Amino acid sequence: MREGEHDMADDDDLIRVAIVDDHESVRLGVRAACESAGYEVLAATASVGELWTALDGRACDVIVLDLSLGDGFTVTENVQHSLSLGAAVLVHSIADRVGLVREALAAGAAGVIPKAVPTQTMIDAIGTVARGGVLNNLEWASAIDADREFGKAQLAQRERDVLHLYASGLPLSQVAARLNIKVSTAKEYLDRIRAKYVEVGRPARSKIELLRRAVEDGILALDERADDR
């Protein structure tokens, strides 16, 4: 072992965790479990806003984030605010809001761990996410696949046509030309499509997110993208 190599390994192995949950008992339980596992808990707060203050610029590897905080912010906003702190986000959730789980993953959460799992499973998940790994969320994937509200955004055929062409890479003007409609009408269709995805907890604000939704729902195959046409 070269000089300094041991110290570097020790630094790499130290996992720094922050906890955000609006139930004090949950915060205390997760903190105790993390500290028992040898993780350093930098802060445990009731909201992401409080976490910003508590961290005071300190680097954090993983933020264990409650799915439904009573702070007035959406799931997407809380996940993205947490990500802006430079940490991976592990959503800690109960299993009754599948749409919100999907929203959290779409917003950039590294994974979701149910609150009902054994403590060691949660600890292992934190370690996996901290090291850049991907969680095997098969139970959550199964729940999402089985949820009819998730699977159906209830798009009309014309809306599906617009989404197919637009998500494939065509500009809105070409989408309108292909469908023989006005550009303003095509834009109205896109607005309706976005609204319908929001209703089922699957926001699609950007063109990339619309592409993801189209692929997820079988409206577009990845090899149909028109970027190079």
C-alpha positions in Angstrom: 0.0 0.0 0.0 1.4 3.4 -1.0 1.8 6.2 1.5 -1.6 8.0 2.0 -3.6 5.2 0.3 -5.2 4.0 3.6 -6.3 7.5 4.6 -7.9 8.0 1.2 -9.8 4.8 1.5 -11.1 5.8 4.9 -12.3 9.1 3.5 -14.0 7.4 0.6 -15.7 4.9 2.9 -17.2 7.6 5.1 -20.8 8.1 4.1 -22.4 11.4 5.1 -26.1 11.3 5.4 -28.9 13.9 6.0 -32.5 13.1 6.9 -35.6 15.0 6.0 -38.9 13.9 7.5 -41.6 15.8 9.2 -42.1 13.1 11.9 -39.7 13.4 14.7 -39.9 9.7 15.6 -38.9 8.7 12.1 -36.0 11.2 12.1 -34.7 9.8 15.4 -35.1 6.2 14.2 -33.3 6.7 10.9 -30.6 8.7 12.6 -30.0 6.0 15.2 -29.8 3.3 12.4 -27.4 5.3 10.3 -25.1 6.1 13.2 -25.1 2.5 14.3 -24.0 1.5 10.8 -21.1 3.9 11.0 -22.5 6.6 8.8 -22.1 10.3 9.7 -25.4 12.0 10.1 -24.9 15.7 9.3 -28.4 16.9 9.9 -32.0 15.6 10.5 -34.7 18.2 9.8 -38.4 18.5 9.1 -38.1 20.2 5.7 -35.6 20.7 2.9 -35.5 24.4 3.7 -34.4 23.7 7.2 -31.8 21.3 5.8 -30.2 24.0 3.8 -29.6 26.0 7.0 -28.5 23.0 9.0 -25.9 21.8 6.5 -24.4 25.3 6.2 -22.4 24.3 3.1 -21.2 20.9 4.3 -21.0 18.2 1.6 -23.5 15.4 1.9 -23.5 12.0 0.1 -27.2 11.0 0.5 -30.3 12.7 1.6 -33.0 10.4 2.9 -36.1 12.3 2.0 -39.7 11.6 3.1 -42.0 11.4 0.1 -44.9 13.5 1.4 -43.7 16.5 3.5 -46.3 18.9 4.8 -44.3 21.9 3.8 -46.3 23.2 0.8 -43.8 22.0 -1.8 -44.4 19.4 -4.4 -42.5 16.1 -4.5 -40.6 17.3 -7.6 -39.6 20.6 -5.9 -38.3 18.8 -2.8 -36.3 16.3 -4.8 -34.8 18.9 -7.0 -34.0 21.2 -4.1 -32.3 18.3 -2.4 -30.3 17.5 -5.5 -29.1 21.1 -5.7 -27.2 20.4 -2.4 -25.0 18.0 -4.4 -26.3 14.8 -2.7 -28.0 11.8 -4.1 -31.7 11.5 -3.0 -33.1 8.3 -1.5 -36.9 8.7 -1.1 -38.2 7.1 2.1 -41.9 6.3 1.6 -45.0 4.4 2.5 -46.5 2.4 -0.4 -49.9 4.1 -0.9 -49.0 6.9 -3.3 -47.6 5.3 -6.5 -48.1 8.4 -8.6 -45.9 10.4 -6.2 -43.3 7.7 -6.2 -43.1 7.9 -10.0 -42.9 11.7 -9.8 -39.9 11.4 -7.3 -38.0 9.1 -9.6 -38.8 11.3 -12.6 -37.5 14.3 -10.7 -34.1 12.6 -10.2 -34.3 10.6 -7.0 -31.8 7.7 -7.1 -34.3 5.3 -5.7 -37.2 4.7 -3.3 -37.1 2.6 -0.2 -40.4 1.7 1.6 -40.6 2.6 5.2 -41.8 -0.9 6.0 -38.6 -2.6 5.0 -36.1 -4.0 7.6 -33.7 -1.4 8.9 -30.7 -3.2 7.4 -32.3 -3.0 3.9 -32.6 0.8 4.3 -28.9 1.0 5.5 -27.8 -1.1 2.5 -29.8 1.1 0.2 -28.1 4.3 1.5 -24.7 2.7 1.0 -25.6 1.7 -2.6 -26.9 5.1 -3.5 -23.9 6.8 -1.8 -21.5 4.9 -4.0 -23.4 5.7 -7.2 -25.1 2.4 -7.5 -28.6 1.7 -8.7 -31.3 0.3 -6.4 -33.2 -2.8 -7.6 -36.7 -1.4 -7.0 -38.6 -4.3 -8.4 -41.4 -4.1 -5.9 -41.9 -0.4 -6.8 -41.7 -1.1 -10.5 -44.3 -3.8 -10.1 -46.6 -1.4 -8.2 -46.2 1.2 -10.9 -46.9 -1.3 -13.7 -50.0 -2.5 -11.9 -51.4 1.0 -11.2 -53.9 1.8 -13.9 -53.8 5.5 -13.3 -50.1 5.5 -13.9 -50.4 3.4 -17.0 -53.1 5.5 -18.6 -52.8 9.3 -19.2 -56.0 9.1 -21.2 -54.6 10.7 -24.3 -57.0 11.1 -27.2 -55.7 9.7 -30.6 -54.9 13.2 -31.9 -52.9 13.9 -28.8 -51.0 10.6 -29.2 -50.2 11.6 -32.8 -48.9 15.0 -31.7 -46.8 13.4 -28.9 -45.4 10.7 -31.2 -44.2 13.2 -33.8 -43.0 15.9 -31.3 -41.2 13.4 -29.0 -39.5 11.8 -32.1 -37.6 15.1 -32.5 -39.6 17.1 -35.0 -40.1 20.8 -34.3 -43.7 21.9 -33.5 -44.0 23.5 -37.0 -43.3 20.2 -38.7 -45.6 18.4 -36.4 -48.4 20.8 -37.4 -47.6 20.4 -41.1 -47.6 16.6 -40.9 -51.0 16.6 -39.2 -52.4 19.4 -41.4 -53.2 21.6 -38.4 -52.1 25.1 -37.3 -49.0 25.5 -35.1 -51.2 27.1 -32.4 -53.4 24.1 -32.5 -50.4 21.7 -32.1 -49.3 23.8 -29.1 -52.7 23.5 -27.6 -52.5 19.7 -27.9 -49.1 19.7 -26.2 -50.5 21.8 -23.4 -53.3 19.3 -22.9 -50.9 16.4 -23.0 -48.7 17.9 -20.3 -51.7 18.7 -18.1 -52.9 15.1 -18.4 -49.5 13.7 -17.4 -49.5 16.0 -14.4 -52.9 14.7 -13.4 -51.5 11.2 -13.0 -48.3 12.3 -11.2 -46.0 12.1 -14.2 -45.0 15.7 -15.1 -43.6 16.3 -18.5 -42.5 19.9 -18.6 -39.6 19.5 -21.1 -39.3 17.9 -24.5 -37.0 15.2 -22.9 -39.6 14.4 -20.3 -42.2 14.1 -23.1 -39.9 11.7 -24.9 -39.7 9.6 -21.7 -43.4 9.5 -21.3 -44.0 8.6 -24.9 -41.5 5.7 -24.6 -42.9 4.6 -21.3 -46.4 4.5 -22.7 -45.5 2.7 -25.9 -46.4 5.7 -28.1 -42.8 6.0 -29.4 -39.9 3.5 -29.8 -36.5 4.9 -29.1 -35.3 3.9 -32.6 -38.1 6.1 -34.1 -36.4 9.4 -33.0 -36.1 11.9 -35.8 -33.1 13.8 -34.5 -30.9 13.0 -37.5 -33.6 13.1 -40.2 
